[in-house]
Amino acid sequence: MPKVFPFHAAADPVYHDNDQCKKGQEVPLERRLKGNEGKPLCKECAELDQLGK
Ligand SMILES: [Zn+2]
């Protein structure tokens, strides 16, 4: 399962932790901030994580 270190974009209301997530992929590497800043996990990431992807 390609889980990655949790990251988020400053303007994003959610954080991502799965590299299959399209919304997460849209965040350029240089704009990824480490951690979740107390934000909720992105829905797509949550689904991918549940599916074990
Ligand atoms: Zn995501």
mmCIF file of the protein (N, C-alpha, C, O) and its ligand, coordinates in Angstrom:
data_MODEL
# 
_entry.id   MODEL 
# 
loop_
_entity.id 
_entity.type 
_entity.pdbx_number_of_molecules 
1 polymer     1 
2 non-polymer 1 
# 
_entity_poly.entity_id                      1 
_entity_poly.type                           'polypeptide(L)' 
_entity_poly.nstd_linkage                   no 
_entity_poly.nstd_monomer                   no 
_entity_poly.pdbx_seq_one_letter_code       MPKVFPFHAAADPVYHDNDQCKKGQEVPLERRLKGNEGKPLCKECAELDQLGK 
_entity_poly.pdbx_seq_one_letter_code_can   MPKVFPFHAAADPVYHDNDQCKKGQEVPLERRLKGNEGKPLCKECAELDQLGK 
_entity_poly.pdbx_strand_id                 A 
# 
loop_
_entity_poly_seq.entity_id 
_entity_poly_seq.num 
_entity_poly_seq.mon_id 
_entity_poly_seq.hetero 
1 1  MET n 
1 2  PRO n 
1 3  LYS n 
1 4  VAL n 
1 5  PHE n 
1 6  PRO n 
1 7  PHE n 
1 8  HIS n 
1 9  ALA n 
1 10 ALA n 
1 11 ALA n 
1 12 ASP n 
1 13 PRO n 
1 14 VAL n 
1 15 TYR n 
1 16 HIS n 
1 17 ASP n 
1 18 ASN n 
1 19 ASP n 
1 20 GLN n 
1 21 CYS n 
1 22 LYS n 
1 23 LYS n 
1 24 GLY n 
1 25 GLN n 
1 26 GLU n 
1 27 VAL n 
1 28 PRO n 
1 29 LEU n 
1 30 GLU n 
1 31 ARG n 
1 32 ARG n 
1 33 LEU n 
1 34 LYS n 
1 35 GLY n 
1 36 ASN n 
1 37 GLU n 
1 38 GLY n 
1 39 LYS n 
1 40 PRO n 
1 41 LEU n 
1 42 CYS n 
1 43 LYS n 
1 44 GLU n 
1 45 CYS n 
1 46 ALA n 
1 47 GLU n 
1 48 LEU n 
1 49 ASP n 
1 50 GLN n 
1 51 LEU n 
1 52 GLY n 
1 53 LYS n 
# 
loop_
_struct_asym.id 
_struct_asym.entity_id 
A 1 
B 2 
# 
loop_
_chem_comp.id 
_chem_comp.type 
_chem_comp.mon_nstd_flag 
ALA 'L-peptide linking' y 
ARG 'L-peptide linking' y 
ASN 'L-peptide linking' y 
ASP 'L-peptide linking' y 
CYS 'L-peptide linking' y 
GLN 'L-peptide linking' y 
GLU 'L-peptide linking' y 
GLY 'peptide linking'   y 
HIS 'L-peptide linking' y 
LEU 'L-peptide linking' y 
LYS 'L-peptide linking' y 
MET 'L-peptide linking' y 
PHE 'L-peptide linking' y 
PRO 'L-peptide linking' y 
TYR 'L-peptide linking' y 
VAL 'L-peptide linking' y 
ZN  non-polymer         . 
# 
_pdbx_entity_nonpoly.entity_id   2 
_pdbx_entity_nonpoly.name        ? 
_pdbx_entity_nonpoly.comp_id     ZN 
# 
_pdbx_nonpoly_scheme.asym_id         B 
_pdbx_nonpoly_scheme.entity_id       2 
_pdbx_nonpoly_scheme.mon_id          ZN 
_pdbx_nonpoly_scheme.ndb_seq_num     1 
_pdbx_nonpoly_scheme.pdb_seq_num     101 
_pdbx_nonpoly_scheme.auth_seq_num    101 
_pdbx_nonpoly_scheme.pdb_mon_id      ZN 
_pdbx_nonpoly_scheme.auth_mon_id     ZN 
_pdbx_nonpoly_scheme.pdb_strand_id   A 
_pdbx_nonpoly_scheme.pdb_ins_code    . 
# 
loop_
_atom_site.group_PDB 
_atom_site.id 
_atom_site.type_symbol 
_atom_site.label_atom_id 
_atom_site.label_alt_id 
_atom_site.label_comp_id 
_atom_site.label_asym_id 
_atom_site.label_entity_id 
_atom_site.label_seq_id 
_atom_site.pdbx_PDB_ins_code 
_atom_site.Cartn_x 
_atom_site.Cartn_y 
_atom_site.Cartn_z 
_atom_site.occupancy 
_atom_site.B_iso_or_equiv 
_atom_site.pdbx_formal_charge 
_atom_site.auth_seq_id 
_atom_site.auth_comp_id 
_atom_site.auth_asym_id 
_atom_site.auth_atom_id 
_atom_site.pdbx_PDB_model_num 
ATOM   1   N  N  . MET A 1 1  ? 0.848   -1.192 0.000  1.00 0.00 ? 1   MET A N  1 
ATOM   2   C  CA . MET A 1 1  ? 0.000   0.000  0.000  1.00 0.00 ? 1   MET A CA 1 
ATOM   3   C  C  . MET A 1 1  ? 0.880   1.238  0.000  1.00 0.00 ? 1   MET A C  1 
ATOM   4   O  O  . MET A 1 1  ? 1.666   1.460  0.921  1.00 0.00 ? 1   MET A O  1 
ATOM   5   N  N  . PRO A 1 2  ? 0.738   2.033  -1.039 1.00 0.00 ? 2   PRO A N  1 
ATOM   6   C  CA . PRO A 1 2  ? 1.641   3.187  -1.185 1.00 0.00 ? 2   PRO A CA 1 
ATOM   7   C  C  . PRO A 1 2  ? 1.248   4.359  -0.311 1.00 0.00 ? 2   PRO A C  1 
ATOM   8   O  O  . PRO A 1 2  ? 0.920   5.443  -0.793 1.00 0.00 ? 2   PRO A O  1 
ATOM   9   N  N  . LYS A 1 3  ? 1.288   4.116  0.964  1.00 0.00 ? 3   LYS A N  1 
ATOM   10  C  CA . LYS A 1 3  ? 1.027   5.232  1.861  1.00 0.00 ? 3   LYS A CA 1 
ATOM   11  C  C  . LYS A 1 3  ? 2.258   6.117  1.898  1.00 0.00 ? 3   LYS A C  1 
ATOM   12  O  O  . LYS A 1 3  ? 3.390   5.634  1.885  1.00 0.00 ? 3   LYS A O  1 
ATOM   13  N  N  . VAL A 1 4  ? 2.021   7.408  1.944  1.00 0.00 ? 4   VAL A N  1 
ATOM   14  C  CA . VAL A 1 4  ? 3.142   8.330  2.022  1.00 0.00 ? 4   VAL A CA 1 
ATOM   15  C  C  . VAL A 1 4  ? 3.028   9.125  3.312  1.00 0.00 ? 4   VAL A C  1 
ATOM   16  O  O  . VAL A 1 4  ? 2.002   9.095  3.993  1.00 0.00 ? 4   VAL A O  1 
ATOM   17  N  N  . PHE A 1 5  ? 4.077   9.821  3.626  1.00 0.00 ? 5   PHE A N  1 
ATOM   18  C  CA . PHE A 1 5  ? 4.049   10.664 4.815  1.00 0.00 ? 5   PHE A CA 1 
ATOM   19  C  C  . PHE A 1 5  ? 2.929   11.694 4.646  1.00 0.00 ? 5   PHE A C  1 
ATOM   20  O  O  . PHE A 1 5  ? 2.791   12.284 3.575  1.00 0.00 ? 5   PHE A O  1 
ATOM   21  N  N  . PRO A 1 6  ? 2.135   11.911 5.687  1.00 0.00 ? 6   PRO A N  1 
ATOM   22  C  CA . PRO A 1 6  ? 1.027   12.863 5.562  1.00 0.00 ? 6   PRO A CA 1 
ATOM   23  C  C  . PRO A 1 6  ? 1.519   14.237 5.097  1.00 0.00 ? 6   PRO A C  1 
ATOM   24  O  O  . PRO A 1 6  ? 2.519   14.761 5.586  1.00 0.00 ? 6   PRO A O  1 
ATOM   25  N  N  . PHE A 1 7  ? 0.787   14.793 4.146  1.00 0.00 ? 7   PHE A N  1 
ATOM   26  C  CA . PHE A 1 7  ? 1.136   16.141 3.672  1.00 0.00 ? 7   PHE A CA 1 
ATOM   27  C  C  . PHE A 1 7  ? -0.146  16.889 3.328  1.00 0.00 ? 7   PHE A C  1 
ATOM   28  O  O  . PHE A 1 7  ? -1.211  16.291 3.174  1.00 0.00 ? 7   PHE A O  1 
ATOM   29  N  N  . HIS A 1 8  ? -0.024  18.187 3.214  1.00 0.00 ? 8   HIS A N  1 
ATOM   30  C  CA . HIS A 1 8  ? -1.165  19.006 2.826  1.00 0.00 ? 8   HIS A CA 1 
ATOM   31  C  C  . HIS A 1 8  ? -0.645  20.248 2.125  1.00 0.00 ? 8   HIS A C  1 
ATOM   32  O  O  . HIS A 1 8  ? 0.531   20.598 2.226  1.00 0.00 ? 8   HIS A O  1 
ATOM   33  N  N  . ALA A 1 9  ? -1.544  20.902 1.415  1.00 0.00 ? 9   ALA A N  1 
ATOM   34  C  CA . ALA A 1 9  ? -1.215  22.197 0.847  1.00 0.00 ? 9   ALA A CA 1 
ATOM   35  C  C  . ALA A 1 9  ? -1.831  23.246 1.756  1.00 0.00 ? 9   ALA A C  1 
ATOM   36  O  O  . ALA A 1 9  ? -2.880  23.020 2.358  1.00 0.00 ? 9   ALA A O  1 
ATOM   37  N  N  . ALA A 1 10 ? -1.179  24.386 1.851  1.00 0.00 ? 10  ALA A N  1 
ATOM   38  C  CA . ALA A 1 10 ? -1.636  25.419 2.781  1.00 0.00 ? 10  ALA A CA 1 
ATOM   39  C  C  . ALA A 1 10 ? -3.090  25.793 2.524  1.00 0.00 ? 10  ALA A C  1 
ATOM   40  O  O  . ALA A 1 10 ? -3.837  26.062 3.465  1.00 0.00 ? 10  ALA A O  1 
ATOM   41  N  N  . ALA A 1 11 ? -3.498  25.812 1.246  1.00 0.00 ? 11  ALA A N  1 
ATOM   42  C  CA . ALA A 1 11 ? -4.854  26.250 0.903  1.00 0.00 ? 11  ALA A CA 1 
ATOM   43  C  C  . ALA A 1 11 ? -5.872  25.114 1.003  1.00 0.00 ? 11  ALA A C  1 
ATOM   44  O  O  . ALA A 1 11 ? -7.073  25.343 0.865  1.00 0.00 ? 11  ALA A O  1 
ATOM   45  N  N  . ASP A 1 12 ? -5.399  23.901 1.242  1.00 0.00 ? 12  ASP A N  1 
ATOM   46  C  CA . ASP A 1 12 ? -6.275  22.733 1.283  1.00 0.00 ? 12  ASP A CA 1 
ATOM   47  C  C  . ASP A 1 12 ? -6.926  22.562 2.646  1.00 0.00 ? 12  ASP A C  1 
ATOM   48  O  O  . ASP A 1 12 ? -6.270  22.734 3.674  1.00 0.00 ? 12  ASP A O  1 
ATOM   49  N  N  . PRO A 1 13 ? -8.229  22.219 2.665  1.00 0.00 ? 13  PRO A N  1 
ATOM   50  C  CA . PRO A 1 13 ? -8.893  21.992 3.951  1.00 0.00 ? 13  PRO A CA 1 
ATOM   51  C  C  . PRO A 1 13 ? -8.648  20.584 4.486  1.00 0.00 ? 13  PRO A C  1 
ATOM   52  O  O  . PRO A 1 13 ? -9.049  20.264 5.605  1.00 0.00 ? 13  PRO A O  1 
ATOM   53  N  N  . VAL A 1 14 ? -7.989  19.739 3.686  1.00 0.00 ? 14  VAL A N  1 
ATOM   54  C  CA . VAL A 1 14 ? -7.754  18.355 4.099  1.00 0.00 ? 14  VAL A CA 1 
ATOM   55  C  C  . VAL A 1 14 ? -6.289  17.993 3.892  1.00 0.00 ? 14  VAL A C  1 
ATOM   56  O  O  . VAL A 1 14 ? -5.548  18.732 3.244  1.00 0.00 ? 14  VAL A O  1 
ATOM   57  N  N  . TYR A 1 15 ? -5.873  16.854 4.444  1.00 0.00 ? 15  TYR A N  1 
ATOM   58  C  CA . TYR A 1 15 ? -4.513  16.382 4.176  1.00 0.00 ? 15  TYR A CA 1 
ATOM   59  C  C  . TYR A 1 15 ? -4.578  15.050 3.447  1.00 0.00 ? 15  TYR A C  1 
ATOM   60  O  O  . TYR A 1 15 ? -5.617  14.389 3.431  1.00 0.00 ? 15  TYR A O  1 
ATOM   61  N  N  . HIS A 1 16 ? -3.476  14.666 2.854  1.00 0.00 ? 16  HIS A N  1 
ATOM   62  C  CA . HIS A 1 16 ? -3.402  13.427 2.076  1.00 0.00 ? 16  HIS A CA 1 
ATOM   63  C  C  . HIS A 1 16 ? -2.329  12.522 2.642  1.00 0.00 ? 16  HIS A C  1 
ATOM   64  O  O  . HIS A 1 16 ? -1.338  12.986 3.206  1.00 0.00 ? 16  HIS A O  1 
ATOM   65  N  N  . ASP A 1 17 ? -2.541  11.209 2.483  1.00 0.00 ? 17  ASP A N  1 
ATOM   66  C  CA . ASP A 1 17 ? -1.480  10.289 2.912  1.00 0.00 ? 17  ASP A CA 1 
ATOM   67  C  C  . ASP A 1 17 ? -1.379  9.086  1.986  1.00 0.00 ? 17  ASP A C  1 
ATOM   68  O  O  . ASP A 1 17 ? -0.819  8.053  2.354  1.00 0.00 ? 17  ASP A O  1 
ATOM   69  N  N  . ASN A 1 18 ? -1.935  9.229  0.761  1.00 0.00 ? 18  ASN A N  1 
ATOM   70  C  CA . ASN A 1 18 ? -1.870  8.116  -0.187 1.00 0.00 ? 18  ASN A CA 1 
ATOM   71  C  C  . ASN A 1 18 ? -1.425  8.660  -1.537 1.00 0.00 ? 18  ASN A C  1 
ATOM   72  O  O  . ASN A 1 18 ? -2.006  9.620  -2.041 1.00 0.00 ? 18  ASN A O  1 
ATOM   73  N  N  . ASP A 1 19 ? -0.398  8.053  -2.124 1.00 0.00 ? 19  ASP A N  1 
ATOM   74  C  CA . ASP A 1 19 ? 0.140   8.627  -3.367 1.00 0.00 ? 19  ASP A CA 1 
ATOM   75  C  C  . ASP A 1 19 ? -0.705  8.270  -4.597 1.00 0.00 ? 19  ASP A C  1 
ATOM   76  O  O  . ASP A 1 19 ? -0.379  8.679  -5.711 1.00 0.00 ? 19  ASP A O  1 
ATOM   77  N  N  . GLN A 1 20 ? -1.788  7.509  -4.397 1.00 0.00 ? 20  GLN A N  1 
ATOM   78  C  CA . GLN A 1 20 ? -2.699  7.242  -5.511 1.00 0.00 ? 20  GLN A CA 1 
ATOM   79  C  C  . GLN A 1 20 ? -3.791  8.298  -5.604 1.00 0.00 ? 20  GLN A C  1 
ATOM   80  O  O  . GLN A 1 20 ? -4.545  8.336  -6.576 1.00 0.00 ? 20  GLN A O  1 
ATOM   81  N  N  . CYS A 1 21 ? -3.871  9.132  -4.620 1.00 0.00 ? 21  CYS A N  1 
ATOM   82  C  CA . CYS A 1 21 ? -4.919  10.151 -4.575 1.00 0.00 ? 21  CYS A CA 1 
ATOM   83  C  C  . CYS A 1 21 ? -4.673  11.222 -5.637 1.00 0.00 ? 21  CYS A C  1 
ATOM   84  O  O  . CYS A 1 21 ? -3.610  11.842 -5.687 1.00 0.00 ? 21  CYS A O  1 
ATOM   85  N  N  . LYS A 1 22 ? -5.690  11.422 -6.488 1.00 0.00 ? 22  LYS A N  1 
ATOM   86  C  CA . LYS A 1 22 ? -5.503  12.380 -7.578 1.00 0.00 ? 22  LYS A CA 1 
ATOM   87  C  C  . LYS A 1 22 ? -5.363  13.805 -7.060 1.00 0.00 ? 22  LYS A C  1 
ATOM   88  O  O  . LYS A 1 22 ? -4.554  14.588 -7.558 1.00 0.00 ? 22  LYS A O  1 
ATOM   89  N  N  . LYS A 1 23 ? -6.170  14.128 -6.048 1.00 0.00 ? 23  LYS A N  1 
ATOM   90  C  CA . LYS A 1 23 ? -6.070  15.480 -5.518 1.00 0.00 ? 23  LYS A CA 1 
ATOM   91  C  C  . LYS A 1 23 ? -4.716  15.710 -4.864 1.00 0.00 ? 23  LYS A C  1 
ATOM   92  O  O  . LYS A 1 23 ? -4.138  16.792 -4.959 1.00 0.00 ? 23  LYS A O  1 
ATOM   93  N  N  . GLY A 1 24 ? -4.225  14.677 -4.201 1.00 0.00 ? 24  GLY A N  1 
ATOM   94  C  CA . GLY A 1 24 ? -2.911  14.794 -3.595 1.00 0.00 ? 24  GLY A CA 1 
ATOM   95  C  C  . GLY A 1 24 ? -1.831  14.945 -4.647 1.00 0.00 ? 24  GLY A C  1 
ATOM   96  O  O  . GLY A 1 24 ? -0.864  15.688 -4.475 1.00 0.00 ? 24  GLY A O  1 
ATOM   97  N  N  . GLN A 1 25 ? -2.024  14.209 -5.760 1.00 0.00 ? 25  GLN A N  1 
ATOM   98  C  CA . GLN A 1 25 ? -1.032  14.266 -6.837 1.00 0.00 ? 25  GLN A CA 1 
ATOM   99  C  C  . GLN A 1 25 ? -0.991  15.646 -7.481 1.00 0.00 ? 25  GLN A C  1 
ATOM   100 O  O  . GLN A 1 25 ? 0.023   16.051 -8.050 1.00 0.00 ? 25  GLN A O  1 
ATOM   101 N  N  . GLU A 1 26 ? -2.114  16.361 -7.381 1.00 0.00 ? 26  GLU A N  1 
ATOM   102 C  CA . GLU A 1 26 ? -2.166  17.697 -7.982 1.00 0.00 ? 26  GLU A CA 1 
ATOM   103 C  C  . GLU A 1 26 ? -1.354  18.715 -7.195 1.00 0.00 ? 26  GLU A C  1 
ATOM   104 O  O  . GLU A 1 26 ? -1.045  19.799 -7.690 1.00 0.00 ? 26  GLU A O  1 
ATOM   105 N  N  . VAL A 1 27 ? -1.015  18.356 -5.971 1.00 0.00 ? 27  VAL A N  1 
ATOM   106 C  CA . VAL A 1 27 ? -0.221  19.290 -5.170 1.00 0.00 ? 27  VAL A CA 1 
ATOM   107 C  C  . VAL A 1 27 ? 1.249   19.118 -5.542 1.00 0.00 ? 27  VAL A C  1 
ATOM   108 O  O  . VAL A 1 27 ? 1.822   18.052 -5.316 1.00 0.00 ? 27  VAL A O  1 
ATOM   109 N  N  . PRO A 1 28 ? 1.861   20.145 -6.104 1.00 0.00 ? 28  PRO A N  1 
ATOM   110 C  CA . PRO A 1 28 ? 3.272   20.034 -6.484 1.00 0.00 ? 28  PRO A CA 1 
ATOM   111 C  C  . PRO A 1 28 ? 4.134   19.760 -5.259 1.00 0.00 ? 28  PRO A C  1 
ATOM   112 O  O  . PRO A 1 28 ? 3.862   20.238 -4.158 1.00 0.00 ? 28  PRO A O  1 
ATOM   113 N  N  . LEU A 1 29 ? 5.173   18.983 -5.487 1.00 0.00 ? 29  LEU A N  1 
ATOM   114 C  CA . LEU A 1 29 ? 6.045   18.587 -4.379 1.00 0.00 ? 29  LEU A CA 1 
ATOM   115 C  C  . LEU A 1 29 ? 6.501   19.776 -3.548 1.00 0.00 ? 29  LEU A C  1 
ATOM   116 O  O  . LEU A 1 29 ? 6.537   19.704 -2.319 1.00 0.00 ? 29  LEU A O  1 
ATOM   117 N  N  . GLU A 1 30 ? 6.849   20.870 -4.217 1.00 0.00 ? 30  GLU A N  1 
ATOM   118 C  CA . GLU A 1 30 ? 7.399   22.021 -3.480 1.00 0.00 ? 30  GLU A CA 1 
ATOM   119 C  C  . GLU A 1 30 ? 6.335   22.726 -2.650 1.00 0.00 ? 30  GLU A C  1 
ATOM   120 O  O  . GLU A 1 30 ? 6.658   23.558 -1.803 1.00 0.00 ? 30  GLU A O  1 
ATOM   121 N  N  . ARG A 1 31 ? 5.067   22.397 -2.890 1.00 0.00 ? 31  ARG A N  1 
ATOM   122 C  CA . ARG A 1 31 ? 4.008   23.044 -2.095 1.00 0.00 ? 31  ARG A CA 1 
ATOM   123 C  C  . ARG A 1 31 ? 3.453   22.115 -1.028 1.00 0.00 ? 31  ARG A C  1 
ATOM   124 O  O  . ARG A 1 31 ? 2.532   22.483 -0.298 1.00 0.00 ? 31  ARG A O  1 
ATOM   125 N  N  . ARG A 1 32 ? 4.010   20.910 -0.935 1.00 0.00 ? 32  ARG A N  1 
ATOM   126 C  CA . ARG A 1 32 ? 3.545   19.965 0.086  1.00 0.00 ? 32  ARG A CA 1 
ATOM   127 C  C  . ARG A 1 32 ? 4.164   20.296 1.430  1.00 0.00 ? 32  ARG A C  1 
ATOM   128 O  O  . ARG A 1 32 ? 5.383   20.386 1.569  1.00 0.00 ? 32  ARG A O  1 
ATOM   129 N  N  . LEU A 1 33 ? 3.298   20.476 2.416  1.00 0.00 ? 33  LEU A N  1 
ATOM   130 C  CA . LEU A 1 33 ? 3.767   20.725 3.765  1.00 0.00 ? 33  LEU A CA 1 
ATOM   131 C  C  . LEU A 1 33 ? 3.596   19.444 4.554  1.00 0.00 ? 33  LEU A C  1 
ATOM   132 O  O  . LEU A 1 33 ? 2.583   18.756 4.424  1.00 0.00 ? 33  LEU A O  1 
ATOM   133 N  N  . LYS A 1 34 ? 4.579   19.126 5.369  1.00 0.00 ? 34  LYS A N  1 
ATOM   134 C  CA . LYS A 1 34 ? 4.521   17.878 6.133  1.00 0.00 ? 34  LYS A CA 1 
ATOM   135 C  C  . LYS A 1 34 ? 3.492   17.955 7.255  1.00 0.00 ? 34  LYS A C  1 
ATOM   136 O  O  . LYS A 1 34 ? 3.266   19.010 7.848  1.00 0.00 ? 34  LYS A O  1 
ATOM   137 N  N  . GLY A 1 35 ? 2.881   16.817 7.524  1.00 0.00 ? 35  GLY A N  1 
ATOM   138 C  CA . GLY A 1 35 ? 1.948   16.744 8.634  1.00 0.00 ? 35  GLY A CA 1 
ATOM   139 C  C  . GLY A 1 35 ? 0.518   17.037 8.203  1.00 0.00 ? 35  GLY A C  1 
ATOM   140 O  O  . GLY A 1 35 ? 0.245   17.282 7.028  1.00 0.00 ? 35  GLY A O  1 
ATOM   141 N  N  . ASN A 1 36 ? -0.380  17.008 9.165  1.00 0.00 ? 36  ASN A N  1 
ATOM   142 C  CA . ASN A 1 36 ? -1.786  17.207 8.812  1.00 0.00 ? 36  ASN A CA 1 
ATOM   143 C  C  . ASN A 1 36 ? -2.365  18.502 9.389  1.00 0.00 ? 36  ASN A C  1 
ATOM   144 O  O  . ASN A 1 36 ? -3.495  18.873 9.072  1.00 0.00 ? 36  ASN A O  1 
ATOM   145 N  N  . GLU A 1 37 ? -1.604  19.178 10.223 1.00 0.00 ? 37  GLU A N  1 
ATOM   146 C  CA . GLU A 1 37 ? -2.053  20.468 10.755 1.00 0.00 ? 37  GLU A CA 1 
ATOM   147 C  C  . GLU A 1 37 ? -3.432  20.378 11.402 1.00 0.00 ? 37  GLU A C  1 
ATOM   148 O  O  . GLU A 1 37 ? -4.141  21.381 11.488 1.00 0.00 ? 37  GLU A O  1 
ATOM   149 N  N  . GLY A 1 38 ? -3.816  19.197 11.852 1.00 0.00 ? 38  GLY A N  1 
ATOM   150 C  CA . GLY A 1 38 ? -5.118  19.041 12.482 1.00 0.00 ? 38  GLY A CA 1 
ATOM   151 C  C  . GLY A 1 38 ? -6.267  18.986 11.487 1.00 0.00 ? 38  GLY A C  1 
ATOM   152 O  O  . GLY A 1 38 ? -7.436  18.988 11.874 1.00 0.00 ? 38  GLY A O  1 
ATOM   153 N  N  . LYS A 1 39 ? -5.924  18.935 10.190 1.00 0.00 ? 39  LYS A N  1 
ATOM   154 C  CA . LYS A 1 39 ? -6.965  18.850 9.167  1.00 0.00 ? 39  LYS A CA 1 
ATOM   155 C  C  . LYS A 1 39 ? -7.458  17.409 9.042  1.00 0.00 ? 39  LYS A C  1 
ATOM   156 O  O  . LYS A 1 39 ? -6.734  16.474 9.386  1.00 0.00 ? 39  LYS A O  1 
ATOM   157 N  N  . PRO A 1 40 ? -8.694  17.224 8.548  1.00 0.00 ? 40  PRO A N  1 
ATOM   158 C  CA . PRO A 1 40 ? -9.198  15.859 8.355  1.00 0.00 ? 40  PRO A CA 1 
ATOM   159 C  C  . PRO A 1 40 ? -8.547  15.208 7.129  1.00 0.00 ? 40  PRO A C  1 
ATOM   160 O  O  . PRO A 1 40 ? -8.061  15.888 6.225  1.00 0.00 ? 40  PRO A O  1 
ATOM   161 N  N  . LEU A 1 41 ? -8.554  13.878 7.127  1.00 0.00 ? 41  LEU A N  1 
ATOM   162 C  CA . LEU A 1 41 ? -7.992  13.150 5.987  1.00 0.00 ? 41  LEU A CA 1 
ATOM   163 C  C  . LEU A 1 41 ? -8.899  13.303 4.780  1.00 0.00 ? 41  LEU A C  1 
ATOM   164 O  O  . LEU A 1 41 ? -10.124 13.248 4.896  1.00 0.00 ? 41  LEU A O  1 
ATOM   165 N  N  . CYS A 1 42 ? -8.287  13.495 3.622  1.00 0.00 ? 42  CYS A N  1 
ATOM   166 C  CA . CYS A 1 42 ? -9.011  13.610 2.357  1.00 0.00 ? 42  CYS A CA 1 
ATOM   167 C  C  . CYS A 1 42 ? -9.849  12.355 2.123  1.00 0.00 ? 42  CYS A C  1 
ATOM   168 O  O  . CYS A 1 42 ? -9.404  11.244 2.413  1.00 0.00 ? 42  CYS A O  1 
ATOM   169 N  N  . LYS A 1 43 ? -11.069 12.534 1.594  1.00 0.00 ? 43  LYS A N  1 
ATOM   170 C  CA . LYS A 1 43 ? -11.966 11.394 1.390  1.00 0.00 ? 43  LYS A CA 1 
ATOM   171 C  C  . LYS A 1 43 ? -11.382 10.368 0.449  1.00 0.00 ? 43  LYS A C  1 
ATOM   172 O  O  . LYS A 1 43 ? -11.494 9.164  0.682  1.00 0.00 ? 43  LYS A O  1 
ATOM   173 N  N  . GLU A 1 44 ? -10.764 10.836 -0.605 1.00 0.00 ? 44  GLU A N  1 
ATOM   174 C  CA . GLU A 1 44 ? -10.207 9.907  -1.582 1.00 0.00 ? 44  GLU A CA 1 
ATOM   175 C  C  . GLU A 1 44 ? -9.081  9.089  -0.958 1.00 0.00 ? 44  GLU A C  1 
ATOM   176 O  O  . GLU A 1 44 ? -8.975  7.884  -1.188 1.00 0.00 ? 44  GLU A O  1 
ATOM   177 N  N  . CYS A 1 45 ? -8.250  9.752  -0.173 1.00 0.00 ? 45  CYS A N  1 
ATOM   178 C  CA . CYS A 1 45 ? -7.186  9.039  0.524  1.00 0.00 ? 45  CYS A CA 1 
ATOM   179 C  C  . CYS A 1 45 ? -7.779  7.997  1.470  1.00 0.00 ? 45  CYS A C  1 
ATOM   180 O  O  . CYS A 1 45 ? -7.282  6.873  1.549  1.00 0.00 ? 45  CYS A O  1 
ATOM   181 N  N  . ALA A 1 46 ? -8.843  8.370  2.188  1.00 0.00 ? 46  ALA A N  1 
ATOM   182 C  CA . ALA A 1 46 ? -9.463  7.458  3.133  1.00 0.00 ? 46  ALA A CA 1 
ATOM   183 C  C  . ALA A 1 46 ? -9.979  6.218  2.419  1.00 0.00 ? 46  ALA A C  1 
ATOM   184 O  O  . ALA A 1 46 ? -9.821  5.101  2.912  1.00 0.00 ? 46  ALA A O  1 
ATOM   185 N  N  . GLU A 1 47 ? -10.598 6.415  1.253  1.00 0.00 ? 47  GLU A N  1 
ATOM   186 C  CA . GLU A 1 47 ? -11.111 5.280  0.493  1.00 0.00 ? 47  GLU A CA 1 
ATOM   187 C  C  . GLU A 1 47 ? -9.981  4.404  -0.009 1.00 0.00 ? 47  GLU A C  1 
ATOM   188 O  O  . GLU A 1 47 ? -10.046 3.178  0.079  1.00 0.00 ? 47  GLU A O  1 
ATOM   189 N  N  . LEU A 1 48 ? -8.949  5.038  -0.534 1.00 0.00 ? 48  LEU A N  1 
ATOM   190 C  CA . LEU A 1 48 ? -7.807  4.272  -1.034 1.00 0.00 ? 48  LEU A CA 1 
ATOM   191 C  C  . LEU A 1 48 ? -7.153  3.489  0.105  1.00 0.00 ? 48  LEU A C  1 
ATOM   192 O  O  . LEU A 1 48 ? -6.756  2.337  -0.063 1.00 0.00 ? 48  LEU A O  1 
ATOM   193 N  N  . ASP A 1 49 ? -7.051  4.130  1.253  1.00 0.00 ? 49  ASP A N  1 
ATOM   194 C  CA . ASP A 1 49 ? -6.447  3.448  2.395  1.00 0.00 ? 49  ASP A CA 1 
ATOM   195 C  C  . ASP A 1 49 ? -7.285  2.239  2.805  1.00 0.00 ? 49  ASP A C  1 
ATOM   196 O  O  . ASP A 1 49 ? -6.748  1.183  3.139  1.00 0.00 ? 49  ASP A O  1 
ATOM   197 N  N  . GLN A 1 50 ? -8.620  2.408  2.773  1.00 0.00 ? 50  GLN A N  1 
ATOM   198 C  CA . GLN A 1 50 ? -9.512  1.306  3.151  1.00 0.00 ? 50  GLN A CA 1 
ATOM   199 C  C  . GLN A 1 50 ? -9.417  0.161  2.169  1.00 0.00 ? 50  GLN A C  1 
ATOM   200 O  O  . GLN A 1 50 ? -9.491  -1.006 2.555  1.00 0.00 ? 50  GLN A O  1 
ATOM   201 N  N  . LEU A 1 51 ? -9.250  0.498  0.880  1.00 0.00 ? 51  LEU A N  1 
ATOM   202 C  CA . LEU A 1 51 ? -9.145  -0.527 -0.144 1.00 0.00 ? 51  LEU A CA 1 
ATOM   203 C  C  . LEU A 1 51 ? -7.774  -1.168 -0.139 1.00 0.00 ? 51  LEU A C  1 
ATOM   204 O  O  . LEU A 1 51 ? -7.532  -2.149 -0.842 1.00 0.00 ? 51  LEU A O  1 
ATOM   205 N  N  . GLY A 1 52 ? -6.890  -0.615 0.648  1.00 0.00 ? 52  GLY A N  1 
ATOM   206 C  CA . GLY A 1 52 ? -5.541  -1.157 0.713  1.00 0.00 ? 52  GLY A CA 1 
ATOM   207 C  C  . GLY A 1 52 ? -4.702  -0.798 -0.473 1.00 0.00 ? 52  GLY A C  1 
ATOM   208 O  O  . GLY A 1 52 ? -3.752  -1.508 -0.804 1.00 0.00 ? 52  GLY A O  1 
ATOM   209 N  N  . LYS A 1 53 ? -5.042  0.315  -1.132 1.00 0.00 ? 53  LYS A N  1 
ATOM   210 C  CA . LYS A 1 53 ? -4.272  0.744  -2.289 1.00 0.00 ? 53  LYS A CA 1 
ATOM   211 C  C  . LYS A 1 53 ? -3.254  1.805  -1.905 1.00 0.00 ? 53  LYS A C  1 
ATOM   212 O  O  . LYS A 1 53 ? -2.511  2.286  -2.760 1.00 0.00 ? 53  LYS A O  1 
HETATM 213 ZN ZN . ZN  B 2 .  ? -6.090  12.697 -0.842 1.00 0.00 2 101 ZN  A ZN 1 
# 
